Amino acid sequence: MKLETWQKAGVLIAGLALLWGIGWAVFTFIIGQLRDKAPVSSETNSQSVSDIKTGDHSTVNVTQQIIKKSETENIIDPSNKQIARIHFEQRSPFVNQAVLGNDQTGQSWQVYFFQVQIFNESDDSNIRAKCLKLTNLRKLDGGVFKPWGNAVPAILKWPAGRSKEISPGENVFVPFARIFPPEIQKVQETNLSGSVEIPQLRFTVARWNRQMTSHIPPGTHRFKLTLFLDNKPPAEAEFQLEWSGEHRGNLDLMAKDIKIKQIE
């Protein structure tokens, strides 16, 4: 009986030891899981690049404080500021009368120029013009402005002897259109479109594309002038032109007959 009792006791002790081992393994596993899911300690936070403690112990997210250098330069870079402006009014000297003559024959004729005023609105920066370009030429047709079928962007003539350097606060006049009488057209404009026997209104283009109509036919037109500058944003203005096709011998009558307005 005693031997049997000890045997039973040994089995019981072995069972309890097994249960204890299983329980300890489960306990260890649960503790490990809890450690993996626990928040990072304050010591780890203090070494993190993304979270830095300030003097008042408030958390600052560094990534939200960084401003790209390129964005800052775009804000403060003066070269990105628009400082040139194109302006026109339906009066003298924007509508300008001149006299061209022939010294040999003693003859002279009235001609007309239409010119824009280019302002440098800066207080301390010069501007230098590259060119003044005619673009987006359209004619009113059936109540809708439609592009000229053969129109292409064209560079306008910069006045001879007039500097392209414009100082702060200064302005220059640059012609964009003109009208000559038949007598001059017969000599100077025989290769351009439109009858030389009838006065023609033309843009003052430096060189016409031969595929493009060089004279402005009667009607209502719209176009843009773009001034390109060195190291500065271009300036642009849009205009509407109404032209009956008649040539006048008087500046006031001419200004009334050819109506040009700047579209704001």
Summary of the structure (lengths in Angstrom):
residues: 264
radius of gyration: 41.7
end to end distance: 118.6
largest distance: 157.8
contacts: 652
relative contact order: 0.14
helix: 26%
strand: 38%
